[in-house]
Structures are given as C-alpha cells and as structure tokens.
Amino acid sequence: MAKTSSVEKNNHRRALVAQKAAKRKALKTVIMDKGASIEERFRAQLKLAAMPRNSAKVRIRNRCEITGRPRAYYRKLKMSRIALRELGSLGAVPGLVKSSW
C-alpha cells in the first residue's frame, strides 16, 4: 500500500483540477487568441500564473485504484501490475489466464 498522505494529496489535486478547469480554459483561450490586444493577453497570462499549481492537470499522478501504487500503472485497467497479478491469481479478472511454471 502507498502512503495515505500521497494518495490523499493526489485526490486533493484531482478535486482542484476539476474545480478550476473552466477558469483555466477561459484564460488559455484569451492567451491563444491572436486577435486580442497584447495587454489583455499578458493580463490573462499573469492571472493564469497566479492560479494554484496543483490546479494544472499535468500535476495529477496516475495511481492504482486498489493499492495506490504510482508506478507500473495500466491506464486501461486503472491498476498496477502487482494488483493485476494478484487478482489474476484469484481468477477475478475475466479473460486473463495466468500461468505459473
């Protein structure tokens, strides 16, 4: 199991991203708009920079739903390779045939 604090920190980041997503998108459209004045675009850039860093989507770490492990993560299954192996040994994953030599 991963540290509870690490998992909770990541959950906090997910909530912050969801909360601030609309504001970030609006500011980015202003920044990318070539028709807007330079001052307006610069003001939008400063507002975006002043937002919390944890509200950026790239700050979220993919973690296993079962164990919280941050590495060896399968996106399609939303779990780590170790959790997949354990569930495969129990026969809980349909279509997975696990062989041991």
Backbone bond lengths (Angstrom), bond angles and torsions (degrees), N, CA, C in turn:
res aa  C-N    CA-C-N  psi(-1)  N-CA   C-N-CA  omega(-1)  CA-C   N-CA-C  phi
1 M - - - 1.445 - - 1.531 110.23 -
2 A 1.306 114.75 141.83 1.461 120.38 176.85 1.517 109.51 -78.67
3 K 1.329 114.90 163.68 1.457 119.18 177.19 1.525 109.54 -61.03
4 T 1.293 115.99 136.87 1.463 120.93 -179.11 1.520 110.89 -62.80
5 S 1.325 116.60 -35.39 1.464 119.90 -179.27 1.526 111.09 -65.01
6 S 1.329 117.47 -37.74 1.464 120.96 179.19 1.527 111.07 -66.50
7 V 1.315 116.26 -41.81 1.460 120.91 179.15 1.527 110.20 -65.63
8 E 1.320 116.72 -42.79 1.470 120.80 -179.80 1.528 111.43 -67.65
9 K 1.324 116.96 -36.96 1.462 120.98 177.32 1.529 109.81 -61.51
10 N 1.330 116.14 -41.71 1.458 120.64 178.77 1.532 110.93 -67.21
11 N 1.332 117.37 -39.09 1.469 120.80 177.07 1.524 110.98 -63.73
12 H 1.328 116.33 -38.35 1.468 121.02 176.95 1.531 110.12 -62.83
13 R 1.326 116.29 -41.24 1.464 120.52 178.14 1.521 110.78 -63.18
14 R 1.343 117.10 -42.13 1.465 120.25 178.97 1.534 110.97 -60.26
15 A 1.318 116.21 -42.39 1.465 120.12 179.75 1.528 111.10 -65.62
16 L 1.332 116.65 -40.98 1.458 121.19 -179.78 1.523 111.30 -66.59
17 V 1.320 117.14 -38.36 1.468 121.12 177.69 1.524 109.75 -63.14
18 A 1.323 116.38 -44.97 1.467 120.09 -179.92 1.529 111.47 -64.23
19 Q 1.321 115.90 -36.91 1.467 120.99 -177.51 1.533 111.47 -70.43
20 K 1.323 117.87 -39.53 1.465 121.78 -172.56 1.526 113.61 -101.74
21 A 1.325 118.89 4.77 1.463 121.97 -173.88 1.531 112.25 -60.79
22 A 1.315 117.64 -43.55 1.465 120.61 -176.74 1.527 110.98 -65.47
23 K 1.335 116.53 -41.79 1.466 120.50 -179.09 1.533 110.76 -66.39
24 R 1.331 116.38 -41.49 1.466 120.47 178.79 1.529 110.69 -63.29
25 K 1.329 116.18 -41.67 1.462 120.24 -179.18 1.523 111.03 -65.04
26 A 1.330 116.67 -41.21 1.459 120.73 179.04 1.533 111.00 -63.26
27 L 1.328 116.49 -43.48 1.458 119.72 179.17 1.527 111.36 -65.72
28 K 1.321 117.10 -38.38 1.456 119.65 -179.70 1.523 111.99 -68.22
29 T 1.333 117.65 -33.94 1.464 119.53 177.35 1.530 110.63 -66.87
30 V 1.330 116.83 -36.58 1.465 120.59 176.90 1.527 109.82 -66.44
31 I 1.334 116.50 -42.40 1.468 120.57 -179.27 1.527 111.16 -63.76
32 M 1.319 117.82 -40.18 1.464 121.79 -177.04 1.532 113.35 -82.00
33 D 1.336 117.42 -11.63 1.463 121.31 -178.25 1.533 109.48 -74.15
34 K 1.333 116.19 110.07 1.468 120.47 -178.49 1.525 112.26 -72.55
35 G 1.332 117.69 -18.42 1.456 121.30 -179.88 1.518 113.47 -79.35
36 A 1.333 117.39 -17.42 1.464 120.86 -179.24 1.522 109.83 -76.83
37 S 1.328 115.18 157.92 1.465 119.29 179.93 1.529 110.52 -69.82
38 I 1.304 115.63 157.80 1.466 121.07 -177.98 1.529 110.78 -64.42
39 E 1.323 116.65 -38.21 1.469 120.61 179.75 1.520 111.46 -64.22
40 E 1.337 115.58 -42.52 1.468 120.32 179.99 1.536 110.60 -64.94
41 R 1.329 116.45 -42.44 1.457 120.56 178.49 1.525 111.21 -64.98
42 F 1.323 116.62 -38.71 1.462 120.85 179.88 1.525 110.81 -67.71
43 R 1.343 116.66 -39.94 1.471 120.51 176.52 1.529 111.09 -61.59
44 A 1.324 116.00 -41.21 1.468 120.43 178.08 1.529 110.26 -64.91
45 Q 1.325 116.95 -38.06 1.464 121.21 178.14 1.522 110.94 -63.64
46 L 1.324 117.16 -41.33 1.470 121.06 178.38 1.526 111.33 -66.37
47 K 1.328 117.08 -39.47 1.468 120.28 177.84 1.525 110.88 -65.16
48 L 1.327 116.89 -39.92 1.461 120.86 178.10 1.528 110.55 -64.71
49 A 1.318 116.65 -40.03 1.465 120.72 179.45 1.529 111.57 -68.59
50 A 1.326 116.87 -26.84 1.467 120.70 -179.09 1.527 112.70 -80.53
51 M 1.334 117.09 -13.52 1.465 120.35 179.83 1.526 109.60 -70.38
52 P 1.341 117.27 157.36 1.465 119.44 179.33 1.524 111.66 -61.45
53 R 1.322 116.21 139.88 1.461 120.34 -179.04 1.517 111.45 -65.11
54 N 1.316 117.26 -32.62 1.463 120.46 -178.85 1.524 112.65 -71.92
55 S 1.324 117.68 -3.02 1.461 119.13 176.78 1.526 111.69 -88.70
56 A 1.336 117.37 0.18 1.460 121.78 176.01 1.523 109.45 -84.70
57 K 1.326 115.99 139.20 1.459 120.96 -175.38 1.525 112.36 -66.18
58 V 1.326 117.30 -28.31 1.464 120.26 -177.87 1.524 112.53 -70.36
59 R 1.316 117.73 -12.96 1.465 120.59 -179.80 1.532 112.69 -80.59
60 I 1.332 117.39 -12.31 1.464 120.73 -179.77 1.520 109.51 -76.36
61 R 1.314 115.43 134.36 1.466 121.52 178.29 1.526 108.62 -104.03
62 N 1.322 117.28 131.48 1.460 120.68 175.99 1.522 108.93 -71.03
63 R 1.316 116.64 126.33 1.461 121.54 -179.15 1.520 110.09 -130.14
64 C 1.327 115.38 152.19 1.460 122.19 178.15 1.530 109.39 -62.68
65 E 1.331 116.40 134.78 1.467 120.95 179.10 1.523 111.79 -66.90
66 I 1.322 117.20 -28.54 1.463 121.24 -174.63 1.528 111.62 -89.03
67 T 1.344 116.27 -51.88 1.462 120.21 -173.37 1.518 113.86 -104.05
68 G 1.330 118.31 -22.15 1.451 120.93 -176.84 1.520 112.80 87.18
69 R 1.320 117.12 5.61 1.464 121.57 -178.66 1.529 110.15 -63.87
70 P 1.357 117.57 131.66 1.462 119.50 -176.79 1.524 114.71 -86.89
71 R 1.321 118.29 -16.35 1.464 120.42 -175.66 1.528 110.59 -108.63
72 A 1.329 115.52 164.45 1.469 122.88 179.83 1.523 110.40 53.29
73 Y 1.326 115.38 52.16 1.461 123.19 -174.56 1.525 109.78 -100.99
74 Y 1.331 116.68 127.77 1.456 121.78 174.26 1.523 108.40 -95.11
75 R 1.339 116.38 116.12 1.464 120.31 -176.69 1.521 112.36 -63.03
76 K 1.322 115.78 -40.61 1.461 120.13 -176.29 1.525 111.54 -63.49
77 L 1.317 116.84 -36.02 1.456 121.81 -177.25 1.522 113.43 -97.75
78 K 1.333 117.42 -14.51 1.468 124.29 -177.53 1.527 112.38 57.86
79 M 1.336 115.00 38.76 1.462 119.29 177.26 1.520 109.75 -150.51
80 S 1.313 115.31 165.12 1.458 120.58 -179.19 1.522 110.12 -84.61
81 R 1.316 115.36 168.58 1.460 120.89 -178.62 1.523 111.32 -65.74
82 I 1.327 116.89 -31.99 1.465 120.65 -178.54 1.524 110.45 -70.61
83 A 1.344 116.10 -43.81 1.467 119.94 178.32 1.527 110.39 -64.93
84 L 1.339 116.20 -37.94 1.463 119.94 178.18 1.522 110.58 -63.92
85 R 1.306 117.08 -40.80 1.465 121.37 179.81 1.527 111.24 -64.08
86 E 1.326 116.23 -42.34 1.472 119.97 179.46 1.523 111.23 -65.10
87 L 1.331 116.65 -44.99 1.464 119.82 178.97 1.526 111.09 -67.26
88 G 1.331 116.64 -33.84 1.460 120.18 176.79 1.517 111.90 -66.03
89 S 1.330 116.36 -36.95 1.467 120.40 178.29 1.519 111.38 -66.01
90 L 1.328 115.96 -33.05 1.471 120.70 179.06 1.528 112.01 -80.57
91 G 1.331 116.36 -12.40 1.462 120.08 -178.13 1.507 112.57 80.70
92 A 1.320 117.58 23.33 1.460 121.55 -176.49 1.525 113.20 -89.31
93 V 1.339 117.99 -8.97 1.461 121.22 -179.89 1.517 108.19 -104.09
94 P 1.344 118.10 112.98 1.461 119.83 -178.10 1.521 111.49 -67.05
95 G 1.328 115.95 134.83 1.453 121.41 178.14 1.506 114.91 86.56
96 L 1.327 118.31 -5.22 1.461 121.42 -179.98 1.515 109.46 -96.15
97 V 1.327 115.43 122.48 1.444 120.41 177.58 1.525 107.04 -110.23
98 K 1.312 116.55 113.87 1.457 120.66 -178.40 1.521 108.66 -101.95
99 S 1.323 114.92 125.93 1.465 117.95 178.94 1.516 109.29 -109.74
100 S 1.303 116.84 143.60 1.462 121.33 174.40 1.530 106.98 -127.65
101 W 1.291 116.46 136.16 1.472 121.45 -172.32 1.485 111.41 -92.87
